[in-house]
Amino acid sequence: MRIQNKLNKTQLFLLLTVRVLLGWYFLYEGCSKLLHPHWTAIGFLKSSEGWFSSFFISISENPNTVDIINFLNIWGLIAIGLGLILGALSQVASIAAICILTLYYLAHPPLINTSQQMLMENTLWVDKNLIFIAILLLLYSLPTSHIIGIDRFLFKNKRN
């Protein structure tokens, strides 16, 4: 059964709205980093805490690796944002977003014993990254882009 037959117009509109808003968030994050000539992920990586902090800190110690991380972060955020907004390969964009948000979450988990807890969002276990991951899983499982988006044309033959 196709997704179009499962959703009423209100549900479709709300899912589309969430997809576009989340896409805008990612696009803006990527563009703001791109337009800031001195932006780098090195501070985020060096200040990592939690179970995987040694991994993220070790990445920050190699300038070539940091350059690659900066490039992937900026252009990944932009591509994810455009994919979600335009409904172009939106399921791929959702998976990519889940991957990048999982890395953000693991680098700075919202735990009780981290020094960043009071400086950031003051959350415990659940932060915006985890909430976005849950929303992206929903968008992945209900791909509105097959109804409203470029995916409708890209996957036209697959539906028939």
The 8 nearest C-alpha neighbors of each residue, nearest first, counted from 0:
[[1, 2, 4, 5, 3, 158, 6, 159],
 [0, 2, 3, 4, 5, 158, 145, 6],
 [1, 3, 5, 4, 6, 0, 141, 142],
 [4, 2, 1, 5, 6, 146, 7, 143],
 [3, 5, 2, 1, 6, 0, 7, 8],
 [4, 6, 2, 3, 7, 1, 0, 10],
 [7, 5, 3, 10, 4, 11, 2, 8],
 [6, 8, 10, 9, 11, 5, 4, 3],
 [9, 7, 11, 10, 12, 6, 13, 3],
 [10, 8, 12, 11, 7, 13, 6, 14],
 [9, 11, 13, 7, 12, 8, 6, 14],
 [10, 12, 8, 14, 9, 13, 6, 15],
 [11, 13, 9, 15, 10, 14, 8, 16],
 [14, 12, 16, 10, 15, 11, 9, 17],
 [15, 13, 17, 11, 16, 12, 18, 10],
 [14, 16, 18, 12, 13, 17, 11, 19],
 [17, 15, 13, 19, 14, 18, 20, 12],
 [16, 18, 14, 20, 15, 19, 21, 13],
 [19, 17, 15, 21, 16, 20, 83, 22],
 [18, 20, 84, 22, 16, 21, 17, 83],
 [21, 19, 23, 17, 22, 18, 16, 24],
 [20, 22, 24, 18, 23, 19, 17, 25],
 [23, 21, 80, 83, 19, 84, 25, 20],
 [22, 24, 26, 20, 21, 25, 80, 27],
 [25, 23, 21, 27, 22, 26, 28, 20],
 [26, 24, 80, 28, 76, 22, 27, 23],
 [27, 25, 80, 77, 23, 29, 28, 24],
 [26, 28, 30, 24, 29, 25, 31, 23],
 [29, 27, 25, 31, 26, 30, 24, 32],
 [28, 30, 73, 76, 77, 26, 32, 27],
 [31, 29, 33, 27, 32, 28, 34, 26],
 [32, 30, 34, 28, 33, 29, 27, 35],
 [31, 33, 35, 29, 30, 34, 38, 73],
 [32, 34, 30, 31, 35, 29, 73, 36],
 [35, 33, 31, 32, 36, 30, 38, 29],
 [34, 36, 32, 38, 33, 37, 31, 30],
 [37, 35, 38, 34, 33, 32, 39, 31],
 [38, 36, 35, 39, 32, 34, 33, 40],
 [39, 37, 35, 36, 32, 40, 33, 69],
 [38, 40, 41, 69, 37, 42, 65, 32],
 [39, 41, 43, 42, 69, 44, 65, 38],
 [40, 42, 44, 39, 59, 43, 45, 65],
 [43, 41, 45, 44, 40, 46, 39, 59],
 [42, 44, 40, 46, 41, 45, 47, 106],
 [43, 45, 41, 55, 47, 42, 56, 46],
 [46, 44, 56, 42, 47, 43, 59, 41],
 [45, 47, 43, 44, 42, 48, 56, 52],
 [48, 46, 52, 106, 44, 45, 107, 55],
 [49, 47, 52, 107, 106, 46, 113, 50],
 [48, 50, 52, 51, 108, 107, 47, 106],
 [49, 51, 52, 48, 105, 53, 106, 108],
 [52, 50, 54, 53, 49, 105, 106, 55],
 [51, 53, 48, 47, 55, 54, 49, 50],
 [52, 54, 56, 51, 55, 57, 47, 50],
 [55, 53, 57, 52, 51, 56, 58, 106],
 [54, 56, 58, 52, 44, 57, 53, 47],
 [55, 57, 45, 53, 59, 58, 44, 54],
 [56, 58, 54, 60, 59, 55, 53, 61],
 [59, 57, 55, 56, 60, 61, 64, 54],
 [60, 58, 56, 57, 41, 61, 44, 65],
 [59, 61, 57, 58, 62, 56, 65, 64],
 [60, 62, 64, 63, 59, 58, 65, 57],
 [63, 61, 65, 64, 66, 60, 59, 58],
 [64, 62, 66, 65, 61, 67, 68, 60],
 [63, 65, 67, 61, 66, 62, 68, 58],
 [64, 66, 68, 62, 67, 63, 59, 69],
 [67, 65, 69, 63, 64, 68, 62, 70],
 [66, 68, 64, 70, 65, 69, 71, 63],
 [69, 67, 65, 71, 66, 70, 72, 64],
 [70, 68, 66, 72, 67, 71, 40, 65],
 [69, 71, 67, 73, 72, 68, 74, 66],
 [72, 70, 68, 75, 74, 69, 73, 67],
 [71, 73, 69, 75, 70, 74, 68, 76],
 [74, 72, 29, 70, 76, 75, 71, 69],
 [73, 75, 77, 76, 71, 72, 78, 70],
 [74, 76, 72, 78, 71, 77, 73, 79],
 [75, 77, 29, 79, 25, 73, 74, 78],
 [76, 78, 26, 29, 74, 80, 75, 79],
 [79, 77, 75, 81, 80, 76, 82, 74],
 [80, 78, 92, 82, 76, 77, 81, 75],
 [79, 81, 22, 26, 25, 77, 83, 78],
 [82, 80, 84, 78, 83, 79, 85, 77],
 [83, 81, 87, 79, 89, 85, 80, 86],
 [82, 84, 22, 86, 89, 80, 81, 85],
 [85, 83, 19, 22, 81, 86, 82, 80],
 [86, 84, 87, 82, 83, 148, 81, 149],
 [85, 87, 148, 144, 83, 89, 149, 82],
 [88, 86, 82, 149, 89, 150, 85, 148],
 [89, 87, 91, 90, 82, 150, 92, 86],
 [88, 90, 92, 87, 86, 83, 82, 91],
 [89, 91, 93, 139, 92, 88, 94, 142],
 [92, 90, 94, 88, 89, 93, 95, 82],
 [93, 91, 89, 79, 95, 90, 94, 82],
 [92, 94, 90, 96, 91, 95, 135, 89],
 [93, 95, 97, 91, 96, 92, 98, 90],
 [96, 94, 92, 98, 97, 93, 91, 99],
 [95, 97, 93, 99, 98, 94, 100, 92],
 [96, 98, 94, 100, 132, 95, 99, 101],
 [99, 97, 95, 101, 96, 100, 94, 102],
 [98, 100, 102, 96, 101, 97, 95, 103],
 [101, 99, 103, 97, 102, 98, 128, 96],
 [100, 102, 104, 98, 99, 103, 97, 105],
 [101, 103, 105, 99, 100, 104, 106, 98],
 [104, 102, 100, 106, 101, 105, 107, 99],
 [103, 105, 101, 108, 107, 102, 106, 100],
 [104, 106, 102, 108, 107, 103, 101, 51],
 [107, 105, 47, 103, 104, 102, 52, 108],
 [108, 106, 104, 105, 47, 48, 103, 109],
 [107, 109, 104, 105, 110, 106, 49, 124],
 [110, 108, 124, 123, 122, 116, 107, 126],
 [109, 111, 123, 112, 108, 113, 124, 116],
 [112, 110, 113, 123, 109, 116, 124, 114],
 [111, 113, 110, 114, 116, 49, 109, 115],
 [114, 112, 115, 116, 111, 110, 48, 49],
 [113, 115, 116, 112, 117, 118, 48, 111],
 [114, 116, 118, 113, 117, 119, 107, 109],
 [117, 115, 121, 118, 114, 113, 119, 109],
 [116, 118, 121, 115, 119, 114, 120, 122],
 [119, 117, 115, 116, 120, 121, 114, 113],
 [120, 118, 116, 117, 121, 115, 122, 109],
 [119, 121, 122, 118, 116, 117, 126, 109],
 [122, 120, 117, 116, 119, 123, 118, 109],
 [123, 121, 120, 109, 126, 125, 124, 116],
 [122, 124, 109, 110, 125, 111, 121, 126],
 [125, 123, 109, 110, 126, 122, 108, 111],
 [126, 124, 123, 129, 122, 109, 127, 130],
 [127, 125, 128, 129, 122, 130, 124, 109],
 [126, 128, 130, 129, 131, 125, 132, 120],
 [127, 129, 131, 126, 130, 100, 104, 132],
 [128, 130, 132, 131, 126, 127, 125, 133],
 [129, 131, 127, 133, 132, 128, 134, 126],
 [132, 130, 134, 128, 133, 129, 127, 135],
 [133, 131, 129, 135, 130, 97, 134, 128],
 [132, 134, 136, 130, 131, 135, 129, 137],
 [133, 135, 131, 137, 136, 132, 138, 130],
 [134, 136, 138, 132, 137, 133, 93, 139],
 [137, 135, 139, 133, 134, 138, 132, 140],
 [136, 138, 134, 140, 135, 139, 141, 133],
 [139, 137, 135, 141, 136, 140, 142, 134],
 [140, 138, 136, 90, 137, 141, 142, 93],
 [139, 141, 137, 138, 142, 136, 90, 135],
 [142, 140, 138, 139, 143, 137, 2, 14],
 [143, 141, 144, 139, 138, 145, 140, 90],
 [144, 142, 145, 146, 141, 147, 15, 11],
 [143, 145, 148, 86, 147, 146, 142, 150],
 [146, 144, 151, 150, 143, 147, 142, 148],
 [145, 147, 144, 143, 151, 148, 3, 150],
 [148, 146, 144, 145, 143, 151, 86, 149],
 [149, 147, 86, 144, 150, 85, 151, 145],
 [148, 150, 87, 86, 151, 152, 85, 153],
 [151, 149, 153, 145, 87, 152, 148, 144],
 [150, 152, 145, 149, 146, 154, 153, 148],
 [153, 151, 155, 150, 154, 149, 148, 145],
 [154, 152, 150, 151, 155, 149, 156, 87],
 [153, 155, 157, 152, 156, 151, 150, 158],
 [154, 156, 152, 158, 157, 153, 151, 159],
 [157, 155, 159, 158, 154, 153, 152, 151],
 [156, 158, 154, 155, 159, 153, 151, 152],
 [159, 157, 156, 155, 154, 1, 151, 145],
 [158, 156, 157, 155, 154, 1, 151, 152]]
